Amino acid sequence: MNFRTDLAIEAAEPHHLTDEDVLQRQRQIGDMTLTQLQILSPHGESLLGKPRGRYITAQFPSLSDDERHLVDYATHIGQELQKMLPPEGAVLVAGLGNRTVTPDALGPTTASMVLATRHIRGEFARSTGLDDLRPTAVVTPGVLGQTGTESSELVRGVCREIHPVAVIVIDALAARSVERLGRTVQLCDCGIAPGSGVGNDRQPLNREVLGVPVIGMGVPTVVDAATLVEEMTGHGLPADQHTPMMVTPREIDLVISRAARLLAMSIHVALQPAYSPSDLMAVAREM
């Protein structure tokens, strides 16, 4: 049975991969595992069902409210994100998803904690000592059912007005393994296709659509119900009994809260390395 997953690391697991098609490297940092997977060829794209590009996956134990752990993880994830971005220029951060549906609220929740700095410039920036802030704009485009407009259309319109050098797109992901829910961050340099993991494909946000590099960033918050059945019983559902259904943890509100804090701090590490990510997040939440 073909289970849905947005994670490149899971898509790679069933296959025997060669370095000519998919280059995979792994390193351990404390209790966090960082895996870099680069799809290099059309055959690699076909095997994994993912577009060619670089995917970074961070795996760690269940997140808690311990700020020290979050900052530690965010520091390493943010450094990987920074490598995917142009070194200078304005960056647009777009938080995708539906704020009123908890498993889908990761993007808007993260965006609310990212400090917008594009308007802090000129004499005010110099007099306050904030002239070294990287220009950052933040947008939460909502979902098609709320706005009647594709997220990619709204983000593309903002790009045409502010001309960012790159876009960071945040979205909730679907995983194949229950163990990865809320415990995994994926970065990729080939954009994102909203809703693909739950069978609700929308127009992608990538370089072809937006005209600038697009970094996809997300955490899995749901898993296919058929996967859950197989993990519990060791047997897959018959094809005629496989009704598409996604399952989310009971403590999903905590998962979203902690994952959003981690992603927001990681973005601050990447964009504003001279400042404390916790302090910037606190300021953003007060704005």
DRENKOLTI-692339 format. One record per atom (N, C-alpha, C): residue in three letters; x, y, z. Coordinates in steps of 0.02 Angstrom, whole numbers, plus 50000, padded with zeros to 5 digits. Example, Ala and Ser with C-alpha at 12.3 -4.5 7.8 and 13.67 -1.06 7.14 Angstrom:
<nodes>
ALA506604971650390 ALA506154977550390 ALA506604983550390 SER506424988850354 SER506844994750357 SER506455000250394 
</nodes>
This chain:
<nodes>
MET500424994150000 MET500005000050000 MET500445006250000 ASN500255011349963 ASN500645017349956 ASN500385022650005 PHE500735023750060 PHE500515028550109 PHE500775035550092 ARG500375040350108 ARG500575047250093 ARG501105049550143 THR501595053150119 THR502075056450162 THR502365062450127 ASP502485067750165 ASP502825073650139 ASP503575073350152 LEU503785068450191 LEU504485068150212 LEU504905064250162 ALA505415067550136 ALA505855064250087 ALA506215058250119 ILE506385058850183 ILE506745053450217 ILE506315047150221 GLU505655047950227 GLU505215042150228 GLU505115039350158 ALA505065043850109 ALA504985041550040 ALA505595037550017 ALA506175038950046 ALA506785035450026 ALA506855028650058 GLU506525027450114 GLU506645021350154 GLU506535014750116 PRO506015014150074 PRO505905007550042 PRO506375006049984 HIS506795010849964 HIS507175010149902 HIS507915009049915 HIS508225005449869 HIS508955005049868 HIS509205010749824 LEU509545015649854 LEU509725021749819 LEU510475021949805 THR510655024449748 THR511355025549731 THR511505032949735 ASP512145034649746 ASP512345041649751 ASP512235045449686 GLU512165041849630 GLU512025045249567 GLU511315047949565 ASP510865044649601 ASP510165046749601 ASP509985050949662 VAL510175048449721 VAL510015051849784 VAL510615051349830 LEU510875057149848 LEU511445057349894 LEU511175058349965 GLN511355053950011 GLN511095054250079 GLN511665054050129 ARG511685058950175 ARG512195059350226 ARG511855060950293 GLN512135058350347 GLN511825059050413 GLN512355060850464 ARG512165065150512 ARG512615066650568 ARG512215067550632 GLN512535066250688 GLN512215066650753 GLN512465072750789 ILE511995076750817 ILE512165082550857 ILE511785081850923 GLY512125079450975 GLY511785078051037 GLY511255072751026 ASP510635074351046 ASP510095069551036 ASP509685071050973 MET509965075250930 MET509625076850867 MET510015073750808 THR509645070650762 THR509945067850702 THR509775072250643 LEU510295074450607 LEU510205078550547 LEU510375074250486 THR509895073850440 THR509995069950379 THR509925074550319 GLN510425074450276 GLN510385078250213 GLN510275073350157 LEU509755074550119 LEU509585070150063 LEU509505074650001 GLN509895073149950 GLN509885077249889 GLN509685072949829 ILE509125074649799 ILE508885071149739 ILE509235074149679 LEU509605069949642 LEU510045072449590 LEU509805071049520 SER509375066149510 SER509215063849442 SER508465062949433 PRO508245062749370 PRO507535061249357 PRO507325054449387 HIS507785049649386 HIS507625043049415 HIS507515043749491 GLY507925047749523 GLY507835049049594 GLY507175052449608 GLU506985057149566 GLU506335060449573 GLU505765055449567 SER505825050849519 SER505315045849507 SER505255041049566 LEU505825038849593 LEU505825034149648 LEU505495037049710 LEU505675043249727 LEU505435046249789 LEU504785050149781 GLY504605051649718 GLY503995055549708 GLY504065062649733 LYS504685065149732 LYS504825071949757 LYS505235075649704 PRO505155082249700 PRO505555086049651 PRO506285086149669 ARG506705086949619 ARG507425087249629 ARG507595093049674 GLY508055091849720 GLY508255097149767 GLY508575094249829 ARG508695098649877 ARG509025096749939 ARG508525096749996 TYR508525091350035 TYR508065090650091 TYR508475089550155 ILE508345093450205 ILE508665092750270 ILE508135090550320 THR508265085050355 THR507785082550404 THR508115082350473 ALA507815085650521 ALA508045085550591 ALA507565081250631 GLN507825076150665 GLN507415071750707 GLN507665072150779 PHE507195072650826 PHE507375073650896 PHE506835070550940 PRO506965069951006 PRO506445067451051 PRO505855072151053 SER505325070051086 SER504725074251092 SER504915081151120 LEU504645086351090 LEU504795093151112 LEU504445094551179 SER504775098651219 SER504485100851283 SER504495108451284 ASP504305111351341 ASP504325118551348 ASP505005120951373 ASP505495116551377 ASP506165118351399 ASP506495122851346 GLU506565129151363 GLU506825134151316 GLU507535132451293 ARG507935129551337 ARG508625128051319 ARG508655122851263 HIS508235117751267 HIS508225112651215 HIS507985115651149 LEU507455119751152 LEU507185122751091 LEU507705127251058 VAL508055131251098 VAL508565135651069 VAL509135131551039 ASP509325126151072 ASP509865121951046 ASP509675118850979 TYR509075115850975 TYR508845113150911 TYR508785118650859 ALA508505124350879 ALA508385129850832 ALA509045132450804 THR509565132550845 THR510215135050821 THR510465130950763 HIS510435124350769 HIS510695119950715 HIS510225119950654 ILE509575119850666 ILE509095120050610 ILE509155126750574 GLY509215132250613 GLY509285138850583 GLY509905139550541 GLN510445136450563 GLN511065136750524 GLN510995133050457 GLU510625127450458 GLU510495123950395 GLU510045128150349 LEU509545131350379 LEU509105135750340 LEU509495141550309 GLN509955144350348 GLN510355150050324 GLN510755148150262 LYS510995141950259 LYS511385139650202 LYS510965139450138 MET510315138850144 MET509875138350086 MET509665145250060 LEU509815150550098 LEU509585157250081 LEU510135161350049 PRO509965166050005 PRO510465170849982 PRO510735174750043 PRO511365176750041 PRO511665179850101 PRO511385186650119 GLU511095190150071 GLU510835196950084 GLU510165197850050 GLY509805203050072 GLY509165204850040 GLY508565202950082 ALA508005205950065 ALA507385204850102 ALA507125197750092 VAL506835195050144 VAL506545188350142 VAL505805188750163 LEU505385185150126 LEU504675184750143 LEU504545178050177 VAL504215178250235 VAL504025172250272 VAL503265171450265 ALA503045165650239 ALA502335164450227 ALA502115158450269 GLY501635159550313 GLY501375154150355 GLY500725151450326 LEU500755145550295 LEU500175142650262 LEU499755138750312 GLY499105137950296 GLY498675133750336 GLY498085137450365 ASN497665133650400 ASN497045136150428 ASN497125136850503 ARG497115142950527 ARG497225144350598 ARG496685141150642 THR496085139850614 THR495535137250654 THR495515129550658 VAL495955126250620 VAL496005118950621 VAL496685117150651 THR496695114750712 THR497325114150750 THR497885110550712 PRO497775104650683 PRO498335101350649 PRO498605105250589 ASP498205109950564 ASP498405113850505 ASP498635120850524 ALA498705122250589 ALA498845129050611 ALA499585130550620 LEU500015125950600 LEU500735126950611 LEU500985133250576 GLY500805134150513 GLY501055139850475 GLY500855146550505 PRO500205147850515 PRO499995154150545 PRO500275155250615 THR500315149850655 THR500565150550724 THR501305152450723 THR501695149250679 THR502395151050673 THR502485158150649 ALA502105160050598 ALA502175166750569 ALA502035172150621 SER501575170850667 SER501405175850719 SER501985177050767 MET502485172650767 MET503065173350812 MET503695175550775 VAL503645176850710 VAL504215179250671 VAL504185186850667 LEU504725190150687 LEU504735197350689 LEU504815200350619 ALA504325204350598 ALA504375207950534 ALA504815214050544 THR505315214850501 THR505805220250510 THR505885224650449 ARG505535223150395 ARG505635226750332 ARG505495234250339 HIS505045236050386 HIS504855243050395 HIS505325246850443 ILE505795243150474 ILE506265246350522 ILE506885248350482 ARG506935254450463 ARG507495256650421 ARG507615264150430 GLY508105266750394 GLY508245273850396 GLY508515276250462 GLU508355282350480 GLU508615285550540 GLU508375281950603 PHE507745279450601 PHE507495275850660 PHE507905269650674 ALA508075265950622 ALA508485259850632 ALA509175261650658 ARG509465267050631 ARG510135269050654 ARG510125271450727 SER509625275450744 SER509605278350812 SER509445273150865 THR509125267750846 THR508955262550894 THR509455256750893 GLY509955257150850 GLY510445251850845 GLY510195245650811 LEU509675246350770 LEU509375240550737 LEU509515240650661 ASP510035244150640 ASP510165244750569 ASP510485238350540 ASP510625233450582 ASP510905227150556 ASP510375221750550 LEU509745223450561 LEU509205218550552 LEU509105217050478 ARG509045210750461 ARG508895208950392 ARG508165210350377 PRO508005213750322 PRO507305215250306 PRO506895208850299 THR506355208450338 THR505925202550338 THR505205204650336 ALA504815201650291 ALA504095202850289 ALA503755196250305 VAL503155196650335 VAL502795190650357 VAL502075191050332 VAL501825185550305 VAL501145185350279 VAL500825178650297 THR500175178850312 THR499785172650323 THR499205172750274 PRO499265169450218 PRO498775169950164 PRO498125166250175 GLY498055162450230 GLY497445158650241 GLY497385152850192 VAL496775150250186 VAL496655144550141 VAL496105146350091 LEU496085142550037 LEU495635143949982 LEU494905144450005 GLY494705140150052 GLY494005140250075 GLY493835146450113 GLN494325149850141 GLN494205155950179 GLN494245162250136 THR494715162150088 THR494855168250050 THR494615168049978 GLY494485161949951 GLY494315161349881 GLY494905162449835 THR495495162549865 THR496115163849828 THR496645158749847 GLU496995156049799 GLU497545151449813 GLU498085155049853 SER498375151449901 SER498935154249940 SER499495156649894 SER499635152849842 SER500175154649796 SER500025161149760 GLU499385162449745 GLU499205168749712 GLU499325174749757 LEU499145173949821 LEU499245179449868 LEU499985180649881 VAL500355175249890 VAL501075176049903 VAL501425178849841 ARG501215176649782 ARG501515179349721 ARG501385186849714 GLY500795189049734 GLY500635196149732 GLY501075200149779 VAL501195197549839 VAL501635200949887 VAL502345201149859 CYS502575195749829 CYS503245195649799 CYS503325201049746 ARG502815202049706 ARG502855207149654 ARG502915214149683 GLU502655215149743 GLU502675221849774 GLU503315223049812 ILE503575218049849 ILE504145219349893 ILE504805216549866 HIS504775212349814 HIS505375209649781 HIS505865206349830 PRO505645201149866 PRO506115197649910 PRO506625193749870 VAL507195192149901 VAL507695187949868 VAL507525180549878 ALA507085179049927 ALA506895172149939 ALA506245172149981 VAL505905166549979 VAL505295165650019 VAL505375159350061 ILE505215159850126 ILE505185154050170 ILE504445152450180 VAL504255146450160 VAL503555144350165 VAL503485139050219 ILE503045140250268 ILE502955135550324 ILE502275132250317 ASP502265125650326 ASP501635121950321 ASP501665115650363 ALA501085113350387 ALA501045106850420 ALA501135101350368 LEU501455095950388 LEU501595090450343 LEU501245084050365 ALA501225079150320 ALA500975072450337 ALA501565067750339 ALA501555063150387 ALA502085058150393 ALA501805051150382 ARG502255046450370 ARG502055039450365 ARG502105036050433 SER502565038350475 SER502675035250541 SER502385039650596 VAL502015036550641 VAL501745040050699 VAL502305042950741 GLU502875039450744 GLU503425041650786 GLU503725048350764 ARG503585050450703 ARG503885056650679 ARG503425062750690 LEU502825061650712 LEU502355067250722 LEU502625071850777 GLY502715078150759 GLY502955083050808 GLY503675082350828 ARG504035077650798 ARG504735076250817 ARG505215077150759 THR504985080050705 THR505385080450644 THR505275087250612 VAL505815090350588 VAL505765096350548 VAL506075094850480 GLN505735096750427 GLN506015095950360 GLN506095102750328 LEU506685103850300 LEU506835109650258 LEU506965107150188 CYS506755110850137 CYS506935109050069 CYS506985115450027 ASP507405115049976 ASP507515121049934 ASP507115120849870 CYS506585116749868 CYS506185116149807 CYS505455118249819 GLY505325121949873 GLY504655124449885 GLY504205119349919 ILE503555120449911 ILE503075116349946 ILE502425116049907 ALA502065110449913 ALA501415109749881 ALA500895108949936 PRO500525114349953 PRO500045113950008 PRO499535108449999 GLY499415104750054 GLY498895099650053 GLY499075093150020 SER499675092449992 SER499845086449955 SER499845080249999 GLY500045080950061 GLY500095075250106 GLY499425072450127 VAL498895076450121 VAL498225074150140 VAL497765073550080 GLY498055073350020 GLY497665072249960 GLY497255078149938 ASN497465084249958 ASN497095090249940 ASN497575095149906 ASP497855092849850 ASP498375096749816 ASP498125103549795 ARG498535108649810 ARG498415115449788 ARG499005117649745 GLN498945123549717 GLN499485126049674 GLN500125126649715 PRO500685124049689 PRO501305124149728 PRO501585131149736 LEU501995131949788 LEU502385138049797 LEU503115136049787 ASN503375137649729 ASN504065135949713 ASN504375141549670 ARG504985140449648 ARG505335145649610 ARG504985147149544 GLU504705141949513 GLU504365142949449 GLU503745147449457 VAL503395146849512 VAL502785150749524 VAL502935157749551 LEU503415158149598 LEU503535164549632 LEU504125168549603 GLY504545165349563 GLY505085168949530 GLY505705170049572 VAL505715167349634 VAL506305167849678 VAL506395161149713 PRO506985159849743 PRO507065153649780 PRO506545152949836 VAL506275146949843 VAL505765145649894 VAL505995139949938 ILE506035141250003 ILE506245136250052 ILE505625133750087 GLY505485127250082 GLY504935124250118 GLY505155122050187 MET504725123050236 MET504895121650305 MET504275118950340 GLY504325113250374 GLY503725110550405 GLY503875105150456 VAL503345103350492 VAL503355098050543 VAL502755093650530 PRO502825086950530 PRO502245082650520 PRO501775082850580 THR501135083650566 THR500625084050619 THR500075078850610 VAL500065075450552 VAL499545070350539 VAL499865064250507 VAL499525058550512 VAL499745052450481 VAL499135048950452 ASP499225045350397 ASP498675041650366 ASP498425036250414 ALA497765035850422 ALA497465030950468 ALA497675023750451 ALA497755022350387 ALA497965015550367 ALA498655013850395 THR499095018850399 THR499755017750428 THR499685015850501 LEU499245019350536 LEU499145017850607 LEU498905010750617 VAL498445008450575 VAL498195001650579 VAL498754996650568 GLU499174997950518 GLU499724993250504 GLU500234993050561 GLU500384998950591 GLU500854999050647 GLU500594995250708 MET499924995650718 MET499634992350776 MET499524984850766 THR499384982850704 THR499194975850692 THR499724971950653 GLY500154975550618 GLY500644972250575 GLY500364970350507 HIS499734972250494 HIS499424970550430 HIS499104976950402 GLY499174977850336 GLY498854983450303 GLY498114982150291 LEU497734987450279 LEU497034986750263 LEU496954984450191 PRO496454980350177 PRO496304978650106 PRO496134985050069 ALA496284985150005 ALA496184991149964 ALA495464993649967 ASP494974988949969 ASP494274991149968 ASP494044993750036 GLN494464993250087 GLN494284995850153 GLN494695002050171 HIS495105004350125 HIS495545010050140 HIS495185016550123 THR494815019150172 THR494495025650164 THR494995031050184 PRO495125035950141 PRO495615041150158 PRO495415044750223 MET495865044450271 MET495745047650335 MET496415049150368 MET496475055150396 MET497085057150429 MET496975057350504 VAL497495055250541 VAL497465054950614 VAL497985059650643 THR497805062950699 THR498255067550732 THR498295065950806 PRO498845067450841 PRO498895065750911 PRO498385069450954 ARG498215066451011 ARG497735069651057 ARG498005076251082 GLU498665076651093 GLU498975082751119 GLU499205087451063 ILE498835087651008 ILE499045091450950 ILE499125098850964 ASP498745101551012 ASP498815108651027 ASP499505110151055 LEU499765105651098 LEU500445106551125 LEU500965105451070 VAL500845100451027 VAL501315099150971 VAL501385105450928 ILE500825108450910 ILE500845114450867 ILE501195120150903 SER501025121250967 SER501325126751004 SER502085126151008 ARG502325120151025 ARG503045119151033 ARG503405119050966 ALA503105115950916 ALA503415115650849 ALA503455122650819 ALA502935126650828 ALA502925133450801 ALA503475137650834 ARG503565136950899 ARG504105140550933 ARG504785138550905 LEU504875132050894 LEU505505129650867 LEU505635132550797 LEU505135132350754 LEU505225134950686 LEU505345142450686 ALA504975146150728 ALA505065153450730 ALA505775155150753 MET506015151650805 MET506695152950828 MET507205151050775 SER507085145650739 SER507545143650685 SER507585148950631 ILE507015151850614 ILE507005157150563 ILE507385163250588 HIS507305164950651 HIS507685170650679 HIS508435169250679 VAL508625163150695 VAL509345161350692 VAL509615162450622 ALA509225160450572 ALA509445160950502 ALA509475168250478 LEU508975172150497 LEU508915178950470 LEU509235184350513 GLN509235183350579 GLN509495188450624 GLN509995185250673 PRO510555182550648 PRO511005178650691 PRO511325182750747 ALA511315189350743 ALA511635193450795 ALA511185194350856 TYR510575191950852 TYR510085193150906 TYR509845186550936 SER509615186950998 SER509335181051031 SER508675179050998 PRO508615172850974 PRO507985170750942 PRO507385171050990 SER507495169651053 SER506955169951102 SER506715177151111 ASP507185181851114 ASP507005188951123 ASP506615191451063 LEU506845189851002 LEU506495192050942 LEU505785189150939 MET505715182850959 MET505055179750958 MET504595183051008 ALA504865184851067 ALA504455188251117 ALA504225195051093 VAL504665198751058 VAL504475205251031 VAL503935204350978 ALA504015199350935 ALA503525198250882 ALA502835196850910 ARG502795193150964 ARG502145191450993 ARG501815197351026 GLU502205202451042 GLU501935208451074 GLU501715213651023 MET501905212650960 MET501755217750908 MET501015217350889 
</nodes>
